[in-house]
Amino acid sequence: MYKEIKQKILSVCAEKIRKKGENVQVSFYAFFANKNDDPKTLMAIARWWIEGHQLNHFEKATKVYSLVASLDDASVFQLPAVQQDKGLNHLTLSVTNLEASLHFYCDFLGFKGEVRWNTGAYLSYGNCWLCLSLGEAKPSQDYTHFALSFDALAISCIQEKAAFKAVKIWQENTSEGDSLYIKDPDGHKLELHSGSLATRLESLIAKPYEGLIWMEPSL
């Protein structure tokens, strides 16, 4: 947060105290006309408010005024460094026949085609970004596979399609949640899975794997 934000907080708190007395309370939303006006600054204030000082959602304006007034302008509410969202960014699969792969992923599995070019295509399915890249395909010969989120009804609909008869099954499901283990036209191993990490961990409480150890979060 910049020096101007400090002054804005002080001004808002002072005005509320003047109008409603010393017991009036404020939240960090009070310093923004709209929470979407400046989301990065809003998050910086929220982190200072919640993580830095463990303040309640509503606090006395006098308390907030004193805390903010005590900050020197050189170090006041610095905005956090830009951070990338964490998680899997995208998956790229080498395919030998682009048309066959587009038919499988879009027409059969329900992916949305975004763009295509002579040697590839970008597809999406929910928050999954899939790149098909024309070339030599070398599918894994071990247990390595790619799991995609499909609910139980969607999995059932896939199995009822006429094209399903030609799809190769590479494993039967023996784990928590509905799963369908299939291969794409190049033999890449896929899993259509209806569960989540949360449901899997919950199932391990009742039926733990052999030698299972619950790991502590790293500090």
KAKAPE-V346928 format. One record per backbone hydrogen bond with DSSP energy under -0.5 kcal/mol. NH is the residue of the N-H (numbers start at 0). CO is the residue of the C=O. Records with the same first field share a line. If there is no record, write none. Layout:
NH: CO + CO
This chain:
4: 1
5: 1
6: 2
7: 3
8: 4
9: 5
10: 6
11: 7
12: 8
13: 9
14: 10
15: 11
16: 12
17: 13
18: 14
19: 15
20: 16
23: 20
25: 58
29: 26
30: 27
31: 28
36: 33
41: 37
42: 38
43: 39
44: 40
45: 41
46: 42
47: 43
48: 44
49: 45
50: 46
51: 46
52: 47
53: 49
54: 48
58: 25
60: 23
63: 59
64: 60
65: 61
66: 62
67: 63
68: 64
69: 65
70: 67
74: 71
75: 71
77: 74
90: 128
92: 130
94: 132
100: 96
101: 97
102: 98
103: 99
104: 100
105: 101
106: 101 + 102
107: 102
108: 103
109: 105
110: 104
111: 123
112: 110
113: 121
114: 121
116: 119
119: 116
120: 131
121: 114
122: 129
123: 111
124: 127
127: 124
128: 126
129: 122 + 127
130: 90
131: 120 + 129
132: 92 + 130
133: 118 + 131
134: 94
145: 188
146: 144
147: 190
149: 147 + 192
154: 150
155: 151
156: 152
157: 153
158: 154
159: 155
160: 156 + 157
163: 160
164: 161
165: 162
166: 163
169: 180
170: 180
179: 191
180: 170
181: 179 + 189
182: 167
183: 187
186: 183
189: 181
190: 145
191: 179
192: 147 + 190
193: 177
199: 195
200: 196
201: 197
202: 198
203: 199
204: 200 + 201
205: 201
206: 202
211: 208
214: 212
